[in-house]
């Protein structure tokens, strides 16, 4: 339902709706979500990482690594957003997630996958959008930015899916991505209660906040959900931060092995209906290519910051914090094993 009185004319027609999103301006005069010019709507700023999150986990002055490996304080990660999207579309999602995080793992796990997809998806897309305005090399001041409009256009389908937050699109089916929620241990130091990592190429993003950890592969068509049963035992054990990072390595690496690219059909309606075509199609090929331990070890080294040589012995012996020598999921008490 429209609450701000904004015209819905160019959203009701599917062709015009798609055309506006695809020909949008990627600048600070346009809402990052709905792509409307601020000449036709009120302007505001949306915090990519919401204020409630920054306050709860003391992120205001902490720094986030960007694509070019420079850093920026979380408080500066804002994107142009119209009042309609900010107040009436995104804020209700933030309120829902904030309340669930405060209650703990089970409450967040009980949220519908659409809400979790939109929350993670907004953060993922918002970081990229912010990088449109940040210089690749601040020392030289060359004028070249970290992200470009061409890069953002590669995520056009994701932007369309984010329109679910505006109730202009309805995804028909389970979910366009794979979303997992895990219980995590909470360090005493507030700044260590938060963690984020991602893989821009495969739209992988993982966030640990307090007693919950979320992992999303936002553009795999739900392919990794076939492994949900494999992680049920892990979901019963509050994870040490390094165990959560080990999971990040697994999901991120597996996302690079995907053999399918989801395809969608959108039908004009109110809201427009978006259908995902069968992921398997007519192919009998597995959803993922064969796992290579030597390559996975590089991901595990990257996400845990443990030297490659220390965690991998050819041809296939690799370190794990998730399982004990017998293969059972183990509880690593963070009080006995502090996280650096």
N, C-alpha and C positions, 0 to 999 in steps of 0.2 A: 504494500500500500504506500502511495506517495504521501509524505507527511509535510513536505516543505512547499508544496504548491508548484514545484518545478514541472515544466512541460515534459510530457512523456511521448510526444509525437514521433520523434525520430528513433525511439526505442521500440515502439509497437510494431514497426515494419522491420522485418528481419534483415532485408537487404540494406536499408539505411543504417540499422543498428551495427551490422558488421562493417559497413563502409566507414562509419565514424571511428570505430575502434582501430581499423587498419590504416586510416589516413591521418590519425591523430598527430598533434604536435607533442614532441617529447621535450617540454620545457616547463618553466615555473609558472606559466600562464594557464596551465591546463591541469585538471585533476588527474592524479596518477591512476585512479581507479576507473572512473566513468568516462574519462577523456573529454569532458566538457570544458569549454573555455570559461574562465572566471568572469568574462564579460556577461555571461548568461547565468552565472551562479555565484554565490558568496564564496570567498576564498578563506582558507584556513590552512593550518599545518597539521599533518598527521605524524605522530611519533611512530617510527617503524617498530621500535620496541616500546610498548605502551608505558605510560608513567607508572602505573601500578606495579609493573614488572621491575622497572628500574628502581623504584622505591623499596620494594620487598627484598631485592637481592643486591642493593647498594651498587647499581650499575651506572649511576649518573656520571661519575668521573672515570669509570673503567673504560678501557679502549678495546675496540673491535678491529680485527685485521680485515683489510679489504682485498680485492682481487690482485692489486699490484703490490701486496704485502706491506703497504703503509697502514697506519692505524688512525682511528678517529674515535673520540669519546662518544659513548652511546647517546648522550644528551643532544648531540648535533645531528643524529640520524633522523631527520624529519623530511617529509616529502609533501609537495603541494597537494591539497585535498579540498574538495568543495565541502561546504557546511552540511549538505545533504548526506554525502557519503560518510563524513567524519562522525556526525552526531547520530544519524538515524540508521546507518547501515553497519558501520564497523564497531561503534561503541557497544551495542548489544552483544556482539560476539566477544568483545573484550571482557564484559561483565560476566558472561557465562563461564569463560575460561578462568578468569581470576577467582571466582567463587569455587570452582572445582579444584584448582590448584591449592587453595587454602584448606580444602577438606582432605586432600591427599590422593593417593594413587587410584583407589577404587572409584572415587567420584569423577576423576578425569577419564578413566577408562570407560565409564558408563556414558560419557557424552557421545552423541552421534558422530560418525566419521565425517560427515559433511562439515560440522563445526570445526573439528580438528584440522581438516584439510584447508578450510578457509583461513584459519588462524595461522597455521604454518605457511600457507601459500602467500598470505599478505606480507609476512616478514621476509620470505624469500624474494618476492618480487620488489618489495619496498627497498631492500638493500641495493639491488641492481639499479633501481630507478634513481636512488640517491647518487650512485656512482656516475650518473650522467652529468652531474654538476661538480664533480671533484676531479682535479687535474691529475693526470697520469704521473707527471713529474713536477712536483711543486717547486723544486729548486730552479728549474729552467723556465717555468711559466710558459711552456710552449703553446698552451691553449688546447692541447689534446686531452680529452677526459678519459677516465678509467673505463667507463662503459659508453657505448655509442647507440644511437637510435637503431642502427642495423642489428646490434646485439639484442636489444630489447624486442625487436620484431620477431626474433627467433622464439620468443615466449608468448606469441600471440594467442595460441590455444589456451595457455594458462590464464592469460588475461580474460579471455572469454569465460572460462570456468569460474574465475573470481567474481563474475557478474552475478553469481548465485547470491552473493552477499547483498546485492541490490534487488534481488527477486525479479531479475529480468531474464534469467536463464535457470532452468531446472535440469539437473543431470539425472537421467533416468537410469537407475541401476545402483550397484553397490557403492562404488567410489572410483574416481579416475586415477587414484593413486593408492599406494600401500602405506597404511598408517599403523604403527605399533606403539603401545604404551607399556612402560616397565616401572616397577617400584625401584627407588634408589635410596641410598643412605644419604643423610644430610650432615655434612661437616659442621663443626661448631662455628668456624669462621664464615661469615655471611657471603663474602666474596667468592668462596669456594663452593657455594651451594648452586652456582650457576655455571653452565657450560654450553657452548654452541659450536657446531662444526657443519660443514656442508661440502658438496661437490656440485659446482654450478653446471657442469656439462651434463650431468644426469639428473639434475633437480633433486638431489638428495639433501636433506637437512635434518639435523638432530639437535634437540635442546634438552638439557637437564636442568631442572629447577626445583630445588628443595627435595621433596620426597618422590618426585615423579620425573621420568625421562620419556620424551617423545621422539620417535624416529619416523620420518616420512620420505618416501620416494614418490614425488608428486606427479610424475608423468609416465609411470610404467603401466598404466591401465590396471593396476591392482595385481600385477604379476607376482610380486613377492608375498602376497597373502597366502599363496599355496604352501608357504613354510610356517604358517602360524602355529600349527600343532608342534612343530619342532622347537618352538620357543616357550611352550606352556610351562615347563619346569623352571625355566629362567624367570618367568613372570611371578613365580612364587617366592623368590628370594630377593630381598632388598640389595641392590647392586652397589658395589664399591665404585667410585668414579672411574677407576681404570677398567673395571669390567664393562661399564657402559661404553667407554671408548673402544673396547674390543668389539662390542656389538656394532658400533659405528663403522669400524673397519670392515666388518662382515657385510653389512647392508650396502655400504658405499661401493665396495669391490663388486659385489653381486650385481649392483645396478649397471656396471660397465659391461657385464656379460649378457645383458638382455638381447634377445634375438627378435623381439617384436617391437614395432612402433604402433601405438594405439591410433586408430582412425575413428573419426566421429562424423555423425550426421546430425544436423540441426534442423528442426522443423518449426515453422512459424506458429506461435501460439501465444498465450498470455498466462505465465511466462513462456518464452521459447523453450522447446524441449530438445535436449541434447542427448543423443544416443551414442554409445560406444559400440562399434562393430565387434563381433567375436574376436577375442585376442588371438586365438589359435588359427582362425581362418581355415584354409584347406591344407595347411602344412602340418606334417607330423613331427616336425623338428621341435626339440625341447624348448621351453621358454628361455632357457639360459645356456650359454656355452659352458664347456667343461671348466671346472674350478682348477686353477693352477696355484699350488701352494707357494711357489717361489714368488709369484706376482702378488698374491694375497699378503705375503710377509711384508712387502713394501708398504702396503696400505696399513697393516698393523703397526709397523714401525712409525709411519707418519702420524697416525692418530694417537698413539701412545707415547710418542717421543722417546722410544727405546731403540737403540741402535739395531739395525737390520741383522748384523752379525751375532747379536746377543739373543735373538729370538728365532732364528731359522738355521737349521742344519740340513743341508741337502741329503736326500732328495725331497723329503716331505715331513721332517720333524719340525714342529713349530710350537712356540710358547703359548700358553693360555692361562688366563687368570679366572676365566669363567668356570673351568672344570678341574676337579682334582685328578690325581693319577688314575683313578678307576673310571673316570669319565662322568662322574656325577657333578651336578652344579654345586659349587661351593660358596659358602658365606665368608666373605673377607671383611672382618670388622674394621671399619675405618679408624676406630680408636687405637687399634693395635697396628694398623698399617696406614699411617697418615698419607694423604695424597699431596705430592709436592706442588 
